Amino acid sequence: TYHHLLLDGSSVTALLEYFAQQYNQPSEVQELNDYGVYARWIQHSHRQASIEAWRQYASGITLPSPSARQESDDQTHEHAQYLQAEEVQRIVAMARKNHLTLNSTFQIVWAYTLMQSNGGAAVCVGSPTMIKPLDGTLDAVVGLCITTLPYITSFNNGTSLIDIAVQHQRHWGGLIE
């Protein structure tokens, strides 16, 4: 087993392929990329272009500040909602039908829940995301290649949650690269 703080999803695949090669054909094993390769890619990425893309992404969004929210009674409350197996199966089927990841699906549901609680039209939540170039050049890097990015979503009365999730997932992929 492994902990998600040590490896991201694609690292697990690379590591398992490495072990399988090591076991089956030890003389032909290709080395895994050093994590330093990933660190250098991050360091030499297009920083200014990234900053500008994220500024554009967040432009026009006004989020409530802590001082603008109503004062609470400083009490914390816990609420648990459990999904039945049939409900989970319906969610998975809906995500597949609409070519959505489960992460995007649940991020939209979570964002909608937060939007309902703060009374706004837009929300920002943190979304853990694997950051590697989409061209596959760093797929063999083993390690933690994850960061938390802002996930900003607006809700309009006439747009379905599925449409918002599809639109956001398409836009999200371009921002990560």
C-alpha positions as CSV (number, residue, x, y, z in Angstrom):
1,T,0.0,0.0,0.0
2,Y,1.0,3.6,-0.3
3,H,-0.1,7.0,1.0
4,H,-1.3,9.7,-1.3
5,L,1.2,12.1,0.3
6,L,4.1,10.1,-1.2
7,L,2.8,9.3,-4.7
8,D,0.2,10.7,-7.1
9,G,-2.0,8.5,-9.3
10,S,0.3,8.4,-12.4
11,S,3.3,7.7,-10.2
12,V,1.7,4.5,-9.0
13,T,1.3,3.3,-12.6
14,A,5.0,4.1,-13.4
15,L,6.2,2.4,-10.2
16,L,4.2,-0.7,-10.8
17,E,5.4,-0.9,-14.4
18,Y,9.0,-0.5,-13.2
19,F,8.6,-3.3,-10.6
20,A,7.0,-5.6,-13.2
21,Q,9.9,-4.9,-15.6
22,Q,12.4,-5.5,-12.8
23,Y,10.8,-8.9,-12.1
24,N,10.2,-10.1,-15.6
25,Q,13.2,-8.6,-17.6
26,P,15.7,-7.2,-15.1
27,S,18.3,-6.6,-17.9
28,E,16.0,-4.3,-19.8
29,V,14.7,-2.2,-17.0
30,Q,14.5,1.5,-17.9
31,E,15.3,4.0,-15.1
32,L,12.5,6.0,-13.6
33,N,12.9,9.8,-13.9
34,D,14.4,11.5,-11.0
35,Y,12.0,13.8,-9.1
36,G,14.6,16.6,-9.8
37,V,13.5,16.4,-13.4
38,Y,10.0,17.4,-12.3
39,A,11.3,20.1,-10.0
40,R,13.3,21.6,-12.9
41,W,10.3,21.5,-15.2
42,I,8.2,23.4,-12.6
43,Q,11.1,25.9,-12.1
44,H,11.5,26.5,-15.9
45,S,7.8,26.5,-16.8
46,H,6.3,29.6,-18.2
47,R,5.7,31.4,-14.9
48,Q,4.5,34.8,-16.3
49,A,2.1,33.1,-18.7
50,S,0.8,31.0,-15.8
51,I,0.3,34.0,-13.6
52,E,-1.6,35.9,-16.4
53,A,-3.8,32.8,-17.2
54,W,-4.8,32.5,-13.5
55,R,-5.4,36.2,-13.2
56,Q,-7.8,36.0,-16.2
57,Y,-9.4,32.9,-14.7
58,A,-10.2,34.7,-11.5
59,S,-11.1,38.1,-13.0
60,G,-14.6,39.3,-12.4
61,I,-15.2,37.0,-9.5
62,T,-16.1,38.6,-6.2
63,L,-16.0,36.3,-3.2
64,P,-17.3,37.3,0.2
65,S,-14.6,38.2,2.7
66,P,-14.7,36.9,6.2
67,S,-15.7,40.3,7.5
68,A,-18.6,40.4,5.1
69,R,-20.1,37.2,6.3
70,Q,-22.6,37.1,9.2
71,E,-21.0,36.5,12.6
72,S,-21.5,33.0,13.8
73,D,-22.0,31.8,17.3
74,D,-18.5,30.4,17.1
75,Q,-20.0,26.9,17.4
76,T,-18.9,24.2,15.0
77,H,-21.5,21.9,13.6
78,E,-21.0,18.6,12.0
79,H,-23.3,17.0,9.4
80,A,-22.8,13.7,7.8
81,Q,-24.6,12.5,4.7
82,Y,-24.0,9.0,3.5
83,L,-24.7,7.8,0.0
84,Q,-26.2,4.4,-0.7
85,A,-24.5,2.1,-3.2
86,E,-27.2,2.7,-5.7
87,E,-26.8,6.5,-5.4
88,V,-23.0,6.1,-6.0
89,Q,-23.7,3.9,-9.0
90,R,-26.0,6.6,-10.5
91,I,-23.4,9.3,-9.9
92,V,-20.7,7.2,-11.6
93,A,-22.9,6.4,-14.5
94,M,-23.9,10.1,-14.9
95,A,-20.2,11.2,-14.8
96,R,-19.3,8.6,-17.4
97,K,-22.2,9.5,-19.7
98,N,-21.0,13.1,-19.6
99,H,-17.3,12.4,-19.8
100,L,-16.7,13.8,-16.4
101,T,-14.2,12.7,-13.8
102,L,-15.6,11.9,-10.4
103,N,-13.4,14.6,-9.0
104,S,-15.0,17.3,-11.3
105,T,-18.5,15.9,-10.4
106,F,-18.0,16.1,-6.7
107,Q,-16.2,19.4,-6.9
108,I,-19.3,20.9,-8.6
109,V,-21.6,19.4,-6.0
110,W,-19.3,20.7,-3.2
111,A,-19.1,24.2,-4.8
112,Y,-22.9,24.2,-5.2
113,T,-23.4,23.3,-1.5
114,L,-21.0,26.1,-0.5
115,M,-22.8,28.6,-2.8
116,Q,-26.1,27.7,-1.2
117,S,-24.7,28.3,2.3
118,N,-23.1,31.7,1.5
119,G,-25.9,33.1,-0.7
120,G,-23.5,34.0,-3.5
121,A,-23.4,33.2,-7.2
122,A,-19.7,32.2,-7.3
123,V,-17.5,30.1,-5.0
124,C,-13.9,29.2,-4.8
125,V,-12.7,25.9,-3.3
126,G,-9.3,24.3,-3.3
127,S,-8.9,21.3,-5.6
128,P,-6.0,18.9,-5.3
129,T,-4.6,18.4,-8.8
130,M,-1.8,16.5,-10.4
131,I,0.5,18.8,-12.2
132,K,2.5,17.3,-15.1
133,P,2.8,18.3,-18.7
134,L,-0.1,16.9,-20.8
135,D,2.4,15.6,-23.5
136,G,3.4,12.7,-21.2
137,T,7.1,13.7,-21.0
138,L,7.1,13.4,-17.2
139,D,4.8,10.4,-16.8
140,A,7.7,8.3,-15.5
141,V,8.4,10.7,-12.6
142,V,7.7,8.9,-9.3
143,G,6.7,11.2,-6.4
144,L,4.2,13.7,-5.3
145,C,3.4,15.9,-8.3
146,I,0.3,17.4,-6.8
147,T,-0.7,21.0,-5.8
148,T,-4.0,22.6,-4.7
149,L,-5.4,25.0,-7.2
150,P,-8.4,27.3,-6.8
151,Y,-11.6,26.0,-8.3
152,I,-13.8,29.0,-9.1
153,T,-17.3,28.3,-10.3
154,S,-20.3,30.5,-11.0
155,F,-23.9,29.2,-11.0
156,N,-26.6,30.7,-13.2
157,N,-30.2,29.9,-12.8
158,G,-30.6,28.4,-16.3
159,T,-27.5,26.2,-16.4
160,S,-27.6,22.7,-15.2
161,L,-24.9,21.4,-12.8
162,I,-23.8,18.9,-15.4
163,D,-23.3,21.6,-18.0
164,I,-21.3,23.7,-15.5
165,A,-19.2,20.6,-14.6
166,V,-18.5,19.8,-18.3
167,Q,-17.7,23.4,-19.1
168,H,-15.4,23.8,-16.1
169,Q,-13.6,20.5,-16.7
170,R,-12.8,21.6,-20.3
171,H,-11.6,25.0,-19.1
172,W,-9.7,23.5,-16.1
173,G,-7.6,21.3,-18.4
174,G,-6.3,24.2,-20.4
175,L,-5.3,26.2,-17.2
176,I,-3.3,23.3,-15.8
177,E,-1.1,23.0,-18.8
